[in-house]
Amino acid sequence: MRLIMIGFGNLGRAFGRSLLEKKEFLLTNYGLTPSVVAAVDEYGAAVDEGGLDVKKLLKTAEKANTVADYPARGKKGRSALEVIEEVEADLVFELTPTNIKNGEPGLTHIKKAMMAGRHVITSNKGPLVVAFRELDRLAKQKGVEFRYSGSVGGAVPVIGLAKKMLAGNMVHAIRGVLNGTTNYILTRMSKEGAPFDVVLREAQELGIAEKDPTLDIEGTDTACKITILANAVLGISAKLKDVKVVGIRRIRPEAIRLAQEAGYAVKLIGVAKRDSLEVGPKLVPVGHPLAVGGTLNAVTFETDLAREVTITGFGAGPRETSSALLGDLIDIHTALGD
């Protein structure tokens, strides 16, 4: 299967390393031999329709900070749209940074790929919160496969569990701890009684929180994921503006202590129902499956037959998200019967 990778930053490189690591596994277990025929970053592209050397591609990107310096096959200034239009490929990975305002440039990349008859895998939340229904319809119209497991939960197969393993169930509601940064902060505050600002600085020093943690601590990242789950699992037409959002900035150690004394943990919970979407701090009974600590994610599906089903695991991180991307690649390969 010929792959185009749009975006070759931390995630793109982690996925490249996963392709090398899993080469024999993919061939032996699935008869799948992925070939990266193009890689694009903000500075240019590397293209070889016979297949790029991924090891060499990684070395080039890490040394020069761009794939455009790939020997003989790199070209500065070559855009993602040019590559999608001109390079023969079966599938496009859209791995550019998230833009929740208008979904760009990822939204245009995905549309262009679908219009060209390419299957698409993305971890980019931006296009999904802006135009989920439009992209879903376009994929069906063009007869291409569209997967986005990496957009929610990192390595935790949240969407796959709901859409496949729970396929016989009606999902009434989804509740989840969907942001590892905020969960780490709340966990540390509960264990040490430290103020929010102190724990946030610690999380930034450890690389758990971004330099600008606004999207995490204000609840926006969780709201994006709840929006995607509402669309993908509940089948409603939801956008980010439909979510009522409250973050964790105002939570004080005293409130967490009082909750602990009453047998509860304070967690930032996203909730999706067919008539409402919300994100905010909630009291979760200690021992409940959603009362996970550290950077863990957890999602509970409330269903008619299976009742409550919860899945827990490590959330976003380049290696963890690579797990989801690889799973989506295998899923498309299997669906196509290649």
C-alpha positions in Angstrom: 0.0 0.0 0.0 1.5 3.4 -1.1 1.3 6.0 1.6 1.6 9.8 1.6 2.4 11.4 4.9 1.3 15.0 5.3 3.0 16.3 8.4 6.4 14.9 9.6 6.8 16.5 13.0 7.0 14.5 16.3 3.9 12.4 15.4 4.9 11.8 11.8 8.4 10.7 12.8 7.0 8.5 15.6 4.8 6.8 13.1 7.7 6.4 10.7 9.6 4.6 13.4 6.6 2.4 14.1 6.5 1.4 10.4 10.1 0.3 10.6 9.6 -1.5 13.9 6.5 -3.3 12.7 7.6 -4.1 9.2 7.9 -7.9 9.7 4.8 -8.0 11.9 2.6 -6.3 9.3 3.8 -8.6 6.5 3.6 -11.8 8.6 0.2 -11.2 10.2 -1.6 -9.1 7.6 0.3 -9.5 4.3 0.6 -5.7 4.4 3.7 -4.0 3.0 3.3 -0.2 3.4 5.5 2.0 1.2 5.9 5.7 2.0 6.0 7.3 -1.4 5.9 10.9 -0.2 6.4 12.9 3.0 5.6 16.6 3.4 6.3 19.2 6.1 6.0 22.9 6.2 9.2 23.5 4.3 8.8 21.0 1.4 8.5 17.4 0.4 10.4 14.2 -0.4 8.9 12.1 -3.1 9.8 8.7 -4.6 7.0 6.7 -6.2 9.2 3.6 -5.8 9.2 4.1 -2.1 11.3 6.3 0.2 13.9 4.9 2.6 12.1 5.6 5.9 15.2 5.2 8.0 17.0 7.8 5.7 13.9 10.0 5.8 13.9 10.0 9.6 17.6 10.8 9.8 17.1 13.7 7.3 14.2 15.2 9.2 16.0 15.0 12.5 19.3 16.5 11.2 17.9 19.2 8.9 14.4 19.6 10.5 12.8 19.1 7.1 12.2 16.2 4.7 12.9 18.6 1.9 16.7 17.8 2.3 16.2 14.1 1.6 19.0 13.2 -0.9 18.0 13.6 -4.6 14.3 13.2 -3.9 13.7 16.3 -1.6 12.3 19.6 -2.8 11.9 22.8 -0.8 8.6 24.6 -1.3 6.7 21.6 -2.7 3.2 21.8 -1.0 1.0 19.1 0.4 -1.7 19.9 -2.2 0.7 19.5 -5.1 1.9 16.1 -3.7 -1.7 14.8 -3.1 -2.6 15.8 -6.7 0.6 14.6 -8.5 1.9 11.5 -6.6 0.2 8.1 -7.2 -0.8 6.7 -3.8 -3.5 4.7 -2.1 -3.7 6.4 1.2 -3.0 9.8 2.8 -2.0 10.3 6.5 -3.0 13.8 7.5 -0.9 14.6 10.6 -0.6 18.4 10.6 -1.2 20.4 13.9 -4.7 20.9 15.0 -6.5 24.1 14.2 -9.9 24.1 15.9 -11.0 27.5 14.4 -11.4 26.4 10.8 -9.7 23.0 10.6 -7.0 24.2 8.2 -4.8 23.2 6.5 -5.8 19.7 7.4 -9.4 20.1 6.3 -8.4 21.1 2.7 -5.7 18.3 2.7 -8.4 15.7 3.6 -10.9 16.9 1.1 -8.3 17.0 -1.7 -7.2 13.5 -0.9 -10.8 12.2 -0.9 -11.5 14.0 -4.2 -8.5 12.3 -5.7 -9.8 8.9 -4.6 -7.3 8.4 -1.8 -8.2 6.8 1.5 -7.5 9.0 4.6 -6.3 8.4 8.1 -6.0 11.4 10.5 -5.3 12.2 14.1 -6.1 15.9 13.5 -9.0 17.0 15.6 -9.5 20.3 13.8 -11.2 19.1 10.6 -13.3 16.7 12.6 -14.8 19.3 15.0 -15.3 21.7 12.1 -16.7 19.5 9.3 -17.2 15.9 10.5 -20.5 15.3 8.6 -19.1 16.9 5.5 -16.0 14.7 5.5 -18.0 11.6 6.3 -20.4 12.2 3.4 -17.5 13.0 1.0 -15.8 9.8 1.9 -18.9 7.8 1.2 -19.6 9.7 -2.0 -16.1 9.0 -3.3 -16.0 5.4 -2.1 -12.9 5.9 0.1 -12.1 4.7 3.6 -11.8 7.4 6.4 -10.4 6.6 9.8 -9.6 8.9 12.7 -9.0 6.7 15.8 -6.0 8.7 16.8 -8.0 11.9 17.3 -9.5 10.6 20.6 -7.7 8.7 23.4 -4.3 8.2 21.7 -3.6 4.5 22.1 -6.9 3.8 23.7 -9.2 2.3 21.0 -12.2 4.3 22.1 -13.9 4.7 18.6 -13.1 1.1 17.6 -14.6 -0.3 20.7 -17.8 1.6 20.3 -18.3 1.1 16.5 -17.1 -2.5 16.3 -17.2 -4.5 19.6 -20.3 -2.7 20.8 -22.0 -2.7 17.3 -25.1 -4.5 18.5 -25.7 -2.0 21.3 -27.5 1.4 21.4 -25.1 3.8 23.1 -27.1 6.2 25.2 -24.3 8.3 26.7 -20.5 8.6 26.7 -18.5 9.9 29.7 -14.8 10.2 29.8 -11.5 11.5 31.2 -10.0 12.4 27.9 -7.1 14.7 28.7 -4.0 13.4 30.3 -2.6 16.8 31.2 -5.6 17.9 33.3 -5.9 14.4 34.8 -2.2 14.6 35.9 -2.8 18.1 37.4 -5.9 17.0 39.4 -4.2 13.8 40.5 -1.1 15.7 41.9 -3.3 18.2 43.6 -5.3 15.5 45.3 -2.1 13.6 46.5 -0.1 16.6 47.6 -2.7 19.3 48.4 -0.7 21.7 46.2 -2.2 24.7 44.5 -3.2 24.5 40.8 -0.5 26.9 39.6 2.3 25.0 41.3 1.2 21.7 39.8 0.8 23.2 36.4 4.4 24.5 36.4 5.6 21.1 37.5 3.6 19.5 34.6 5.2 22.0 32.2 8.7 21.2 33.4 8.1 17.5 32.9 6.7 18.0 29.4 3.3 16.8 30.4 1.7 20.2 29.9 2.4 22.5 26.9 4.1 25.9 27.3 0.6 27.3 26.5 -1.7 24.9 28.3 -4.9 26.8 27.6 -6.7 24.3 25.4 -6.1 21.6 28.0 -6.9 23.4 31.3 -9.9 25.3 29.9 -11.4 22.0 28.8 -11.3 22.8 25.0 -9.3 19.7 24.1 -11.8 17.5 26.0 -14.6 19.3 24.3 -13.1 18.5 20.9 -12.9 14.8 21.7 -16.5 14.7 23.0 -17.6 16.4 19.8 -15.9 13.8 17.7 -17.4 10.9 19.8 -20.8 12.4 19.6 -20.6 12.4 15.8 -18.8 9.1 15.3 -20.6 7.0 18.0 -23.9 8.7 18.7 -24.5 9.7 15.1 -25.6 13.3 15.9 -24.4 16.3 14.0 -22.4 18.2 16.6 -19.8 20.9 16.4 -17.5 22.3 19.0 -19.7 25.3 19.7 -22.4 22.9 20.9 -20.4 21.9 23.9 -20.9 23.6 27.3 -17.3 23.9 28.6 -15.9 24.6 32.1 -12.2 24.1 32.7 -10.2 23.3 35.9 -8.3 26.6 36.5 -10.5 27.6 39.4 -10.3 24.3 41.3 -8.7 24.8 44.7 -6.9 22.2 46.9 -9.6 22.7 49.6 -12.4 21.6 47.2 -10.4 18.5 46.3 -9.7 17.7 50.0 -13.4 18.0 50.8 -14.3 15.7 48.0 -11.7 13.1 49.2 -13.2 13.2 52.7 -16.6 12.4 51.1 -15.1 9.5 49.1 -14.9 11.3 45.7 -12.2 12.3 43.3 -12.4 15.5 41.2 -12.0 14.7 37.5 -12.5 16.7 34.3 -15.3 14.8 32.6 -16.6 15.1 29.1 -20.2 13.9 28.6 -22.0 13.3 25.3 -25.7 12.5 25.2 -28.0 12.8 22.2 -29.6 16.0 23.6 -26.5 17.6 25.3 -22.8 17.9 25.3 -20.7 19.2 28.2 -17.3 19.3 29.8 -16.5 20.2 33.4 -15.1 19.1 36.7 -17.2 16.3 38.2 -17.2 14.3 41.5 -16.4 10.7 40.7 -16.6 8.0 43.4 -13.2 6.7 44.4 -13.0 3.2 42.9 -15.2 4.1 39.9 -13.6 3.1 36.6 -13.4 6.8 35.6 -11.4 7.6 38.8 -8.1 7.0 37.0 -4.9 8.7 38.1 -1.9 10.3 36.4 -2.0 10.8 32.7 -4.4 7.9 32.0 -7.6 8.3 29.9 -10.8 6.4 30.6 -14.1 6.3 28.7 -17.4 4.8 29.8 -20.1 3.9 27.3 -23.7 3.6 28.7 -25.5 1.1 26.5 -28.8 -0.8 26.3 -27.5 -4.4 26.3 -24.0 -4.3 27.7 -25.0 -1.7 30.3 -21.7 0.2 31.2 -18.4 -0.6 29.5 -15.2 1.3 30.3 -11.9 1.3 28.6 -8.7 2.7 30.1 -5.2 3.4 28.8 -2.6 5.9 28.0 -3.7 8.9 26.0 -2.0 11.3 23.6 1.7 11.0 22.9 3.5 10.4 19.6 4.2 6.7 20.3 0.7 6.1 21.7 -1.0 7.8 18.8 1.1 5.8 16.4 -0.6 2.8 17.8 -4.0 4.2 16.7 -2.6 5.2 13.3 -1.2 1.7 12.7 -4.5 0.2 13.8 -6.4 2.3 11.3 -4.0 1.3 8.5 -4.5 -2.4 9.2 -8.3 -1.8 9.5 -8.4 -0.2 6.0 -6.2 -2.9 4.5 -8.5 -5.5 5.9 -11.6 -3.7 4.8 -10.3 -3.5 1.3 -9.3 -7.1 1.3 -5.9 -6.3 -0.1 
